[in-house]
């Protein structure tokens, strides 16, 4: 009916939420015929209403906003953020593409880039952190540690590098590092983006050293996958470890920016002592803004799974008493949650660099109406987490027990015992001295960071929550 208001009110049934379709706490109202679907002012109103209700720092938002002036939703969203603490909240006008990327079926080249800026210049290069098996980059021959200096013959600089990198097809000119400089090697690799299964467990191995059998795995992101397919990969690995009789395990999180808490919880429940998992002990607790905290407590009680996340049952539990994690300053969010969540229950040894320092979580919020009026999504910080002892607010990251710098310019293939950080963990486990690559100087450069990179350093929190109205709009 023309001009009729369509509103979703309080729904009394429980809403079970799957990957990234996380929750809806508000009602949404719109005059379908009076407001065009592409009206950015309506999008600005939509995101402002959500931020008032669920944003962790909602007490820092302005009390009144002239929405009629907010014709750029992205700019308006970033206006609202509490810059003193929030470096992670994100907005996109292409929810469908993000959904595919964050669920582990991206359309991409399939490699993880570390963008570097040469000191004193605007010249940018890429060092490859890792390559997904079966991806276009892997099939083209790109390897961990490879350096990209040009794309389609064009030098990268601070004004063009991300646009060049983000193209759907290109030829990369590779570089070689020597004598504290990087020069073109004359080798090129051509890649075309494609959809592929980005299973985050990209490598695993077993070492038999002295009287120890040591499992090692490289885990790049906390993603459950469609129908939990990537959790099933972890299960198969741990079943194999159990059949072999693994005594120790090393989890490589050096380039893991975070992801879904359900993936972190599943991995934790495979590693933790059996008594911890079988008793459903507290993994982490959640704290929201004042209004939302009170709302959840009132509606669901103080033991709500939206307030307390317990170790999930896991029939593949290894009953370890000790675990090793390899980290860098880019190990963030769900990686850090895994470490701090396990610390009260077992011996956790961190090897490498201090982690990023990310103790908050976000929800993914898009237009839940059918059909949706727009393709925007906001990913605001809605909570911070603490472990069962109340430990949180580690703004400077988690310090390693064994400190070593990760140097991508001397990157070894995953599993190579000459990798200095892996070697240090193996030496601590076995008490033996192992050969590792000698440390070499890195060229003078700084690491660049894009908004989408910051987005990936997040914990995406699913849950079950009653849908309703927290405020009138």
C-alpha positions as CSV (number, residue, x, y, z in Angstrom):
1,X,0.0,0.0,0.0
2,X,1.4,3.4,-1.0
3,X,2.9,5.3,1.8
4,X,2.2,2.6,4.4
5,X,4.8,2.3,7.2
6,X,6.4,-1.2,7.4
7,X,7.9,-1.8,10.8
8,X,9.4,-4.9,12.5
9,X,8.4,-5.0,16.2
10,X,9.4,-7.2,19.0
11,X,9.6,-10.8,18.0
12,X,9.1,-13.2,20.8
13,X,10.7,-16.2,19.2
14,X,14.5,-16.9,19.5
15,X,16.6,-15.9,16.5
16,X,19.4,-18.5,15.9
17,X,22.2,-16.7,14.1
18,X,24.7,-18.2,11.7
19,X,28.0,-16.9,10.3
20,X,27.9,-13.1,10.0
21,X,24.0,-12.9,10.1
22,X,24.6,-12.1,13.7
23,X,21.6,-10.3,15.3
24,X,19.0,-7.7,15.1
25,X,18.1,-5.8,18.3
26,X,16.1,-3.0,16.8
27,X,13.0,-2.5,14.9
28,X,13.4,-1.0,11.5
29,X,10.8,1.4,10.0
30,X,10.5,2.9,6.6
31,X,8.0,4.4,4.3
32,X,8.6,2.2,1.3
33,X,7.2,4.6,-1.3
34,X,8.1,7.9,0.3
35,X,11.9,7.2,0.6
36,X,13.9,5.9,-2.4
37,X,15.9,2.7,-1.7
38,X,19.2,4.4,-2.6
39,X,18.6,7.4,-0.3
40,X,21.8,7.9,1.7
41,X,20.0,10.0,4.3
42,X,17.9,6.9,5.2
43,X,21.1,4.8,5.4
44,X,22.6,7.4,7.7
45,X,19.5,7.3,10.0
46,X,19.6,3.5,10.0
47,X,23.3,3.3,11.1
48,X,22.8,6.1,13.6
49,X,19.9,4.3,15.3
50,X,22.0,1.1,15.5
51,X,25.1,3.0,16.9
52,X,23.0,4.6,19.7
53,X,21.8,1.2,20.8
54,X,24.8,-1.2,20.4
55,X,28.0,0.8,20.0
56,X,30.3,0.1,23.0
57,X,31.1,3.8,23.4
58,X,27.6,5.0,22.7
59,X,27.9,7.5,25.6
60,X,30.4,9.4,23.3
61,X,27.9,9.8,20.5
62,X,26.3,13.2,19.9
63,X,22.8,13.6,21.4
64,X,21.3,15.2,18.4
65,X,22.3,15.0,14.7
66,X,20.8,16.7,11.7
67,X,20.4,13.6,9.6
68,X,19.3,15.6,6.6
69,X,22.9,16.8,6.3
70,X,24.4,13.3,6.4
71,X,24.3,12.4,2.7
72,X,27.5,10.4,2.9
73,X,26.9,7.4,5.2
74,X,30.5,6.3,5.2
75,X,31.8,9.7,6.3
76,X,29.0,10.0,8.8
77,X,29.8,6.6,10.3
78,X,33.5,7.5,10.8
79,X,32.4,10.9,12.3
80,X,30.6,8.9,15.1
81,X,33.5,6.7,16.1
82,X,35.3,7.3,19.4
83,X,38.8,7.8,17.9
84,X,40.6,7.7,21.2
85,X,40.0,3.9,21.5
86,X,38.2,2.7,18.4
87,X,40.5,1.8,15.6
88,X,38.4,-1.0,14.2
89,X,34.8,-0.3,13.5
90,X,34.0,-0.5,9.8
91,X,31.4,0.2,7.2
92,X,30.9,-1.1,3.7
93,X,28.4,-0.4,0.9
94,X,29.0,-3.9,-0.5
95,X,27.7,-6.4,2.2
96,X,27.5,-9.3,-0.2
97,X,31.1,-9.2,-1.2
98,X,32.2,-8.9,2.4
99,X,30.0,-11.8,3.4
100,X,31.8,-14.0,0.9
101,X,35.2,-12.9,1.9
102,X,34.7,-13.2,5.7
103,X,33.0,-16.6,5.3
104,X,36.1,-18.1,3.6
105,X,35.0,-18.1,-0.1
106,X,36.6,-14.9,-1.3
107,X,37.2,-13.8,-4.9
108,X,40.8,-13.0,-4.7
109,X,44.4,-13.9,-5.7
110,X,44.7,-15.9,-2.5
111,X,47.8,-14.4,-0.9
112,X,48.4,-12.3,2.2
113,X,50.2,-9.1,1.5
114,X,52.5,-7.1,3.9
115,X,52.6,-3.6,2.4
116,X,55.9,-1.8,3.0
117,X,56.9,1.8,2.4
118,X,60.6,2.5,1.8
119,X,61.9,5.0,4.4
120,X,62.1,8.5,3.1
121,X,60.2,7.8,-0.1
122,X,56.6,7.2,-1.3
123,X,57.6,3.8,-2.9
124,X,55.6,0.8,-1.8
125,X,56.4,-2.9,-2.1
126,X,54.6,-6.1,-1.0
127,X,56.1,-9.0,0.9
128,X,54.0,-12.3,0.7
129,X,53.2,-13.5,4.2
130,X,51.5,-16.7,3.0
131,X,49.7,-18.2,0.0
132,X,46.5,-20.3,0.2
133,X,46.9,-23.8,-1.3
134,X,44.9,-24.1,-4.5
135,X,44.5,-20.3,-4.9
136,X,45.3,-18.4,-8.1
137,X,48.5,-17.1,-6.5
138,X,49.6,-20.6,-5.5
139,X,48.9,-21.9,-9.0
140,X,50.9,-19.1,-10.5
141,X,53.9,-20.0,-8.3
142,X,53.9,-17.2,-5.7
143,X,55.5,-18.2,-2.5
144,X,55.8,-17.1,1.1
145,X,58.5,-14.4,1.3
146,X,58.2,-13.4,-2.4
147,X,58.5,-9.6,-2.9
148,X,56.4,-7.7,-5.4
149,X,57.8,-4.4,-6.6
150,X,55.6,-3.6,-9.6
151,X,52.1,-4.4,-10.8
152,X,51.5,-4.4,-14.6
153,X,54.9,-2.7,-15.0
154,X,53.9,0.2,-12.7
155,X,55.7,1.2,-9.6
156,X,53.6,1.2,-6.5
157,X,53.4,4.3,-4.3
158,X,51.2,5.6,-1.5
159,X,48.6,7.0,-3.9
160,X,48.1,3.9,-6.1
161,X,49.3,0.8,-4.4
162,X,46.0,-0.5,-3.0
163,X,44.1,0.2,-6.3
164,X,46.8,-1.7,-8.2
165,X,46.8,-4.6,-5.7
166,X,43.0,-4.8,-5.7
167,X,42.7,-5.3,-9.5
168,X,41.1,-8.6,-10.6
169,X,44.0,-9.6,-12.8
170,X,47.6,-8.4,-13.1
171,X,51.2,-9.2,-13.7
172,X,53.4,-8.8,-10.6
173,X,57.1,-7.9,-11.1
174,X,59.1,-9.7,-8.4
175,X,62.0,-8.2,-6.5
176,X,65.0,-9.6,-4.7
177,X,66.5,-8.4,-1.4
178,X,70.3,-8.0,-1.1
179,X,72.6,-5.6,0.7
180,X,69.8,-3.8,2.4
181,X,68.1,-2.9,-0.9
182,X,65.3,-4.5,-3.0
183,X,65.7,-4.6,-6.8
184,X,63.7,-6.1,-9.6
185,X,64.7,-9.7,-10.3
186,X,63.3,-9.9,-13.9
187,X,60.8,-12.5,-12.9
188,X,57.1,-11.9,-13.2
189,X,53.9,-13.8,-12.1
190,X,50.5,-13.3,-13.7
191,X,47.4,-13.9,-11.5
192,X,43.7,-13.6,-12.0
193,X,41.3,-13.5,-9.0
194,X,38.9,-16.3,-8.5
195,X,36.6,-17.8,-5.9
196,X,38.3,-20.6,-3.9
197,X,38.0,-22.4,-0.6
198,X,40.2,-20.4,1.8
199,X,40.7,-23.0,4.5
200,X,42.6,-21.2,7.2
201,X,44.6,-24.2,8.2
202,X,47.2,-23.9,5.4
203,X,50.0,-26.1,6.8
204,X,50.6,-28.8,9.4
205,X,53.4,-31.1,10.2
206,X,54.7,-33.5,12.9
207,X,58.3,-33.5,14.3
208,X,59.8,-36.5,16.1
209,X,62.7,-35.0,18.1
210,X,64.4,-36.8,20.9
211,X,61.5,-38.4,22.9
212,X,58.9,-35.9,21.8
213,X,56.3,-35.9,19.0
214,X,55.4,-32.4,18.2
215,X,52.5,-31.2,16.1
216,X,52.7,-27.9,14.3
217,X,50.0,-26.0,12.4
218,X,49.7,-22.7,10.6
219,X,46.3,-21.1,11.2
220,X,45.6,-17.9,9.3
221,X,42.1,-16.8,10.4
222,X,39.3,-17.9,12.7
223,X,36.6,-18.9,10.2
224,X,34.1,-21.8,10.7
225,X,33.2,-22.1,7.0
226,X,30.0,-23.2,5.4
227,X,28.4,-26.0,7.5
228,X,31.5,-25.7,9.8
229,X,33.7,-27.2,7.1
230,X,36.9,-25.5,8.4
231,X,36.2,-26.7,11.9
232,X,36.0,-30.2,10.4
233,X,39.6,-29.7,9.0
234,X,40.8,-29.0,12.6
235,X,39.0,-32.0,13.9
236,X,40.7,-34.3,11.3
237,X,44.1,-32.9,12.2
238,X,43.6,-33.4,15.9
239,X,42.3,-36.9,15.3
240,X,45.5,-37.6,13.4
241,X,47.6,-36.1,16.2
242,X,45.9,-38.3,18.7
243,X,46.5,-41.4,16.7
244,X,50.2,-40.5,16.4
245,X,50.5,-39.8,20.1
246,X,51.5,-36.1,19.9
247,X,53.1,-34.9,23.2
248,X,53.2,-31.2,22.3
249,X,51.6,-28.7,19.9
250,X,52.7,-25.4,18.3
251,X,50.0,-23.2,16.8
252,X,51.4,-20.6,14.4
253,X,49.3,-17.4,14.6
254,X,51.9,-15.0,13.3
255,X,49.6,-13.6,10.5
256,X,46.2,-14.4,12.0
257,X,44.2,-11.2,12.4
258,X,41.2,-12.7,14.2
259,X,37.7,-13.8,13.0
260,X,34.8,-15.7,14.6
261,X,34.8,-16.5,18.3
262,X,33.1,-19.9,17.5
263,X,36.3,-20.9,15.6
264,X,38.5,-19.7,18.5
265,X,36.3,-21.5,21.0
266,X,36.4,-24.7,19.0
267,X,40.2,-24.6,18.7
268,X,40.5,-23.8,22.4
269,X,38.3,-26.8,23.4
270,X,40.6,-29.1,21.3
271,X,43.7,-27.8,23.2
272,X,42.5,-27.4,26.8
273,X,42.7,-30.0,29.5
274,X,39.8,-32.4,29.3
275,X,38.5,-31.4,32.7
276,X,38.1,-27.8,31.6
277,X,36.1,-28.7,28.5
278,X,34.0,-31.4,30.1
279,X,32.9,-29.0,32.9
280,X,32.0,-26.2,30.4
281,X,34.4,-23.8,32.2
282,X,34.3,-20.1,31.3
283,X,36.4,-19.3,28.2
284,X,35.7,-15.5,28.2
285,X,33.0,-13.0,29.4
286,X,31.6,-10.1,27.5
287,X,30.9,-6.5,28.6
288,X,28.7,-4.2,26.5
289,X,27.6,-0.6,26.9
290,X,25.6,0.2,30.0
291,X,22.1,0.0,28.3
292,X,22.8,-3.1,26.3
293,X,24.4,-4.9,29.3
294,X,21.3,-4.2,31.3
295,X,19.0,-5.3,28.5
296,X,20.7,-8.6,28.0
297,X,20.8,-9.3,31.7
298,X,17.1,-8.5,32.1
299,X,16.0,-10.5,29.1
300,X,18.3,-13.5,29.4
301,X,19.7,-13.5,32.9
302,X,23.3,-13.1,34.2
303,X,24.3,-16.6,32.8
304,X,23.3,-15.6,29.2
305,X,25.6,-17.0,26.5
306,X,25.7,-13.4,25.3
307,X,27.5,-12.5,28.5
308,X,29.5,-15.7,29.2
309,X,31.1,-17.8,26.5
310,X,32.0,-21.3,27.8
311,X,34.3,-23.9,26.4
312,X,32.2,-25.8,23.9
313,X,32.0,-29.6,23.9
314,X,34.6,-31.1,21.7
315,X,35.0,-34.9,21.1
316,X,38.4,-34.2,19.5
317,X,39.9,-32.8,22.7
318,X,43.7,-33.5,23.1
319,X,43.9,-32.9,26.9
320,X,47.1,-30.9,26.7
321,X,48.6,-29.3,29.7
322,X,50.8,-27.0,27.7
323,X,50.5,-25.2,24.3
324,X,52.9,-23.0,22.3
325,X,51.7,-20.1,20.1
326,X,53.9,-18.2,17.6
327,X,52.9,-14.6,17.3
328,X,53.8,-11.2,15.8
329,X,52.4,-7.7,16.1
330,X,49.8,-8.7,13.6
331,X,48.4,-11.6,15.7
332,X,45.2,-9.9,16.9
333,X,41.7,-10.2,18.3
334,X,40.5,-13.9,18.2
335,X,44.1,-15.0,18.3
336,X,44.6,-13.0,21.5
337,X,41.3,-14.2,22.9
338,X,42.5,-17.8,22.4
339,X,45.7,-17.1,24.3
340,X,44.2,-15.3,27.2
341,X,41.2,-17.6,27.4
342,X,43.4,-20.6,27.8
343,X,45.9,-19.1,30.3
344,X,43.9,-19.7,33.4
345,X,43.7,-23.4,32.7
346,X,47.1,-24.5,31.2
347,X,50.7,-23.5,30.5
348,X,50.6,-21.1,27.5
349,X,54.0,-20.3,26.0
350,X,54.1,-17.4,23.5
351,X,57.1,-17.2,21.1
352,X,57.9,-14.3,18.8
353,X,56.7,-10.7,19.0
354,X,54.1,-8.9,21.2
355,X,50.6,-9.3,19.8
356,X,48.5,-6.5,18.4
357,X,46.4,-5.6,21.4
358,X,42.7,-6.1,20.5
359,X,40.3,-7.0,23.3
360,X,37.0,-5.9,21.7
361,X,34.4,-7.6,19.5
362,X,32.0,-6.6,16.9
363,X,28.7,-7.5,15.3
364,X,28.0,-7.5,11.6
365,X,24.8,-5.5,11.1
366,X,23.1,-5.1,7.7
367,X,19.5,-4.5,6.5
368,X,17.6,-7.5,7.8
369,X,14.4,-6.7,6.0
370,X,13.3,-8.9,3.0
371,X,14.0,-7.6,0.5
372,X,16.7,-5.3,1.9
373,X,16.5,-1.6,1.1
374,X,20.2,-1.3,0.7
375,X,23.5,-3.3,0.6
376,X,25.3,-1.3,3.4
377,X,26.6,-3.1,6.5
378,X,28.2,-1.6,9.6
379,X,30.6,-3.5,11.8
380,X,30.7,-1.5,15.1
381,X,32.6,-2.5,18.2
382,X,29.9,-3.6,20.7
383,X,31.9,-5.3,23.5
384,X,35.1,-6.0,25.2
385,X,36.1,-9.4,26.5
386,X,37.9,-10.7,29.5
387,X,39.1,-14.2,30.5
388,X,37.8,-16.1,33.5
389,X,40.2,-14.2,35.8
390,X,39.0,-10.8,34.5
391,X,42.0,-10.1,32.4
392,X,41.4,-7.6,29.6
393,X,42.5,-4.1,28.4
394,X,45.9,-5.3,27.1
395,X,46.3,-2.2,24.9
396,X,50.0,-2.9,24.2
397,X,49.4,-6.5,23.2
398,X,50.5,-9.8,24.9
399,X,54.2,-10.0,25.6
400,X,56.0,-13.1,24.4
401,X,57.6,-15.5,26.8
402,X,60.4,-16.0,24.3
403,X,61.0,-12.8,22.3
404,X,62.1,-13.0,18.7
405,X,61.5,-10.7,15.7
406,X,59.7,-12.0,12.7
407,X,61.6,-11.1,9.5
408,X,59.7,-11.7,6.3
409,X,62.8,-10.9,4.3
410,X,64.3,-14.2,5.5
411,X,61.1,-16.1,5.5
412,X,61.4,-19.9,5.4
413,X,58.7,-22.2,4.1
414,X,56.3,-23.1,6.8
415,X,57.5,-26.1,8.8
416,X,61.2,-25.5,8.0
417,X,63.1,-25.9,11.3
418,X,65.5,-23.1,10.2
419,X,62.7,-20.7,10.8
420,X,64.0,-18.9,13.9
421,X,60.7,-18.5,15.7
422,X,59.6,-22.1,15.0
423,X,63.0,-23.3,16.0
424,X,62.9,-21.4,19.3
425,X,59.6,-23.2,20.2
426,X,61.0,-26.6,19.3
427,X,64.2,-25.9,21.3
428,X,62.1,-24.9,24.3
429,X,60.0,-28.1,24.1
430,X,63.0,-30.5,23.5
431,X,65.8,-28.8,25.4
432,X,68.0,-29.3,22.3
433,X,69.8,-26.7,20.2
434,X,68.5,-26.7,16.6
435,X,69.9,-25.0,13.6
436,X,68.0,-21.9,12.5
437,X,68.5,-19.2,9.9
438,X,70.8,-16.4,10.9
439,X,69.2,-13.1,11.5
440,X,69.8,-10.5,8.8
441,X,69.1,-6.8,8.6
442,X,65.8,-5.7,7.1
443,X,65.7,-2.8,4.7
444,X,64.5,0.5,6.1
445,X,60.8,0.6,5.7
446,X,57.5,1.1,7.5
447,X,54.5,-1.2,7.5
448,X,51.3,0.2,5.8
449,X,47.8,-0.5,7.0
450,X,44.5,-0.2,5.2
451,X,41.0,0.0,6.7
452,X,40.1,-3.4,5.4
453,X,43.2,-4.8,7.2
454,X,42.1,-3.3,10.4
455,X,38.6,-4.8,9.9
456,X,40.1,-8.3,9.8
457,X,41.7,-7.7,13.2
458,X,38.3,-8.3,14.8
459,X,36.3,-10.8,16.6
460,X,32.9,-11.5,15.1
461,X,30.5,-12.5,17.8
462,X,27.4,-14.6,16.9
463,X,24.8,-15.5,19.5
464,X,21.1,-16.0,20.3
465,X,19.3,-13.0,21.4
466,X,15.7,-11.8,21.5
467,X,14.9,-9.4,18.8
468,X,13.3,-6.2,20.1
469,X,13.4,-2.5,20.4
470,X,16.0,-0.8,22.7
471,X,15.1,2.7,21.8
472,X,12.4,4.5,19.8
473,X,13.1,5.7,16.4
